[in-house]
Structure formats: C-alpha cells, structure tokens
C-alpha cells in the first residue's frame, strides 16, 4: 500500500505526522519509560535505540494494516507521544486504536485531541465502521479517555496477554461510526 494514503493531521494545538526514523529517540524515550510501560503487556519495553528503530521500521514498512502518528505541539515543536491504528481489516471495516504519551504531558487533553482527529480520519477516509481498543483492567486513565471519546466497554478479555510468566485481563472497548460526534 502506498503510505501516502495516511496524511498528516492538524488539531487546534497539535500536528499529527507520520512516524519516521527521525523519531527513534522519542520512541525509545516513550517505550523505555517504566511509567508508560506499566500497562503494556503485548511487547517488551525498548532497551536500546536499536529496539526503537526496529519498531519504527515496522510502522513505516508497506504492510497496510497499521499506521502511527507523532503528536507535535504547535506551540513548542516538542513531540509529546504517538497514536495510531493496528490490525486494519478493510474487509470488515475495523481497526484497533493504540496511543501512548510521555508522562509529563498527561492530563492536558492532548491525547483526546489527537485521537479525536485520528478517529475522524478512520471513519471518513479509511471508511472504518468499528474502532476498538484494549486496555489493562487497572489502566483507569486509558479507560477514562476511551469513555470520554464515546467508546463503550464491550467486556473483559480474561487472560488476554501472557507476559513475564503472568496472565493479564484486558477490557475491550469499541466505537461504531455514528456513535460519537467527530
């Protein structure tokens, strides 16, 4: 798939641009941070810049089922975090939402602003009908964000991730096009 399908997006306070190799340091900073990784059970934390490069290579290859934007502050030019889609299933018009942010920017509404714009892109450009997300049952911040954006909790996925010798339950959330205003 031509990666140019995914265009850059703009919100009141943010630029959302495609992740590139120039974001290796941001990706490493995010995914090596124990606070950011507290509720991530589907991948090991980044232990090196090389780990971060491998993830960015995965996001920027030509496999059409995922895309990641970097959130850049219009005011400061600082990169705050990332959000995007995984497992895009064009036959069923669904995709999974993922998002992470450096802790110093939590609680300022940036992620809600970015994800709202990304959801509009999913529904109207990607022609998605259903966006879903999973979150660890103790990850209250992510749950509040999803609910604020109109997502509904569909249920509990028991023993969904096996990570470091332990099983972790996740809540499954979804948003159907038309259920929330974008």
C-alpha positions as CSV (number, residue, x, y, z in Angstrom):
1,X,0.0,0.0,0.0
2,X,1.2,3.5,-0.7
3,X,1.9,5.0,2.7
4,X,0.9,8.5,1.4
5,X,-2.7,7.3,1.9
6,X,-2.1,8.3,5.6
7,X,-1.8,12.0,5.6
8,X,-0.7,14.4,8.3
9,X,-3.4,15.8,10.5
10,X,-3.9,19.1,12.4
11,X,-5.8,19.9,15.5
12,X,-6.1,23.2,17.5
13,X,-2.8,22.6,19.4
14,X,-1.1,19.7,17.5
15,X,0.4,18.5,14.3
16,X,0.0,14.7,13.8
17,X,2.6,13.5,11.4
18,X,3.7,10.0,10.3
19,X,6.4,8.5,12.4
20,X,9.8,8.4,10.8
21,X,13.3,7.2,11.6
22,X,13.9,10.7,13.0
23,X,11.6,9.8,15.9
24,X,13.8,6.9,17.2
25,X,14.8,8.9,20.2
26,X,11.1,9.8,21.0
27,X,10.0,6.2,20.6
28,X,12.9,5.0,22.8
29,X,12.1,7.6,25.4
30,X,8.4,6.6,25.4
31,X,8.8,2.8,25.4
32,X,11.7,2.6,27.8
33,X,9.9,4.6,30.4
34,X,8.5,2.3,33.2
35,X,5.5,4.6,33.8
36,X,4.5,4.4,30.1
37,X,5.1,0.6,30.0
38,X,3.2,-0.1,33.3
39,X,0.2,-1.4,31.4
40,X,1.7,-2.6,28.1
41,X,1.7,-6.4,28.0
42,X,2.0,-7.1,24.3
43,X,5.6,-6.0,23.8
44,X,8.8,-5.8,25.7
45,X,10.0,-2.3,26.7
46,X,12.6,-0.7,24.4
47,X,16.0,-1.5,25.8
48,X,18.0,0.3,23.2
49,X,17.8,2.7,20.2
50,X,18.1,-0.3,18.0
51,X,14.9,-1.7,19.5
52,X,13.2,1.6,18.8
53,X,14.5,1.6,15.2
54,X,13.1,-1.9,14.6
55,X,9.6,-0.8,15.8
56,X,9.7,2.3,13.6
57,X,10.8,0.2,10.7
58,X,7.7,-2.0,11.3
59,X,5.4,1.1,11.4
60,X,6.9,2.5,8.3
61,X,7.0,-0.6,6.1
62,X,4.5,-1.2,3.4
63,X,2.2,-3.6,5.3
64,X,-1.1,-1.8,5.1
65,X,-2.7,-2.8,8.4
66,X,-1.1,-0.2,10.7
67,X,-0.1,3.5,10.9
68,X,1.4,5.7,13.7
69,X,1.3,9.5,14.1
70,X,3.7,11.5,16.2
71,X,1.9,14.3,18.2
72,X,3.8,17.5,17.9
73,X,2.9,20.6,19.9
74,X,2.3,23.6,17.6
75,X,3.4,26.0,20.3
76,X,6.7,24.4,21.3
77,X,7.5,21.9,18.5
78,X,8.0,19.2,21.1
79,X,7.0,15.7,20.4
80,X,4.5,14.5,23.0
81,X,3.6,10.9,22.1
82,X,2.1,8.8,19.4
83,X,-1.2,7.4,18.4
84,X,-2.4,5.3,15.5
85,X,-4.1,2.1,14.2
86,X,-3.1,-1.5,14.2
87,X,-4.8,-4.5,12.6
88,X,-6.7,-2.6,10.0
89,X,-9.2,-5.0,8.5
90,X,-10.6,-3.4,5.3
91,X,-12.9,-6.4,4.7
92,X,-14.6,-5.9,8.0
93,X,-14.1,-2.2,8.2
94,X,-12.4,-2.3,11.6
95,X,-9.2,-1.3,13.2
96,X,-7.5,-1.2,16.6
97,X,-6.6,2.1,18.2
98,X,-3.4,2.5,20.2
99,X,-1.9,5.5,22.0
100,X,1.0,6.5,24.3
101,X,2.3,9.7,25.7
102,X,5.2,10.9,27.7
103,X,4.0,11.3,31.3
104,X,4.9,14.9,31.6
105,X,2.1,15.7,29.1
106,X,-0.6,13.6,30.7
107,X,-3.8,15.3,31.9
108,X,-3.6,18.2,29.5
109,X,-6.1,16.9,26.9
110,X,-3.6,16.4,24.1
111,X,-4.3,12.7,23.6
112,X,-8.1,13.3,23.5
113,X,-7.5,16.0,20.8
114,X,-5.2,13.8,18.8
115,X,-7.3,10.6,19.0
116,X,-10.5,12.6,18.0
117,X,-8.8,13.7,14.8
118,X,-7.4,10.2,14.2
119,X,-10.9,8.8,14.6
120,X,-12.3,11.2,12.1
121,X,-9.7,10.0,9.7
122,X,-10.6,6.4,10.4
123,X,-14.3,6.8,9.9
124,X,-14.3,9.2,6.9
125,X,-11.0,8.4,5.0
126,X,-10.3,4.8,5.9
127,X,-14.0,4.0,5.7
128,X,-13.9,2.2,9.1
129,X,-17.1,1.3,10.8
130,X,-15.7,-0.1,14.1
131,X,-12.6,1.1,16.0
132,X,-11.7,-1.0,19.1
133,X,-9.1,-0.8,21.8
134,X,-8.0,-3.0,24.7
135,X,-6.8,-1.7,28.0
136,X,-5.5,-3.4,31.1
137,X,-8.2,-3.6,33.7
138,X,-6.2,-1.3,36.1
139,X,-5.4,1.3,33.5
140,X,-8.0,3.8,34.6
141,X,-6.5,6.7,32.6
142,X,-6.9,5.0,29.3
143,X,-10.4,3.8,30.2
144,X,-11.5,7.3,31.1
145,X,-10.1,8.6,27.8
146,X,-11.8,6.0,25.7
147,X,-15.1,6.6,27.6
148,X,-14.7,10.4,27.1
149,X,-14.4,9.8,23.4
150,X,-17.6,7.8,23.3
151,X,-16.2,4.2,23.4
152,X,-18.3,1.6,25.0
153,X,-16.8,-1.2,27.1
154,X,-17.8,-4.5,25.5
155,X,-16.4,-6.8,28.0
156,X,-13.5,-8.3,29.8
157,X,-11.0,-10.4,27.9
158,X,-9.8,-12.9,30.5
159,X,-6.1,-13.9,30.4
160,X,-5.7,-12.0,27.2
161,X,-2.0,-11.4,27.5
162,X,0.7,-13.7,28.9
163,X,3.6,-11.6,29.8
164,X,6.6,-12.4,32.0
165,X,5.0,-15.5,33.4
166,X,1.7,-14.0,34.3
167,X,-1.7,-13.6,32.5
168,X,-3.4,-10.2,32.3
169,X,-7.0,-9.4,31.7
170,X,-8.0,-6.6,29.4
171,X,-11.2,-4.6,28.8
172,X,-12.4,-4.4,25.2
173,X,-13.8,-1.0,24.1
174,X,-15.3,-0.1,20.8
175,X,-16.7,2.9,18.9
176,X,-19.0,2.4,16.0
177,X,-19.1,5.2,13.3
178,X,-22.0,7.5,14.2
179,X,-22.0,6.7,18.0
180,X,-19.8,9.7,18.8
181,X,-19.5,13.1,17.0
182,X,-16.2,13.6,15.1
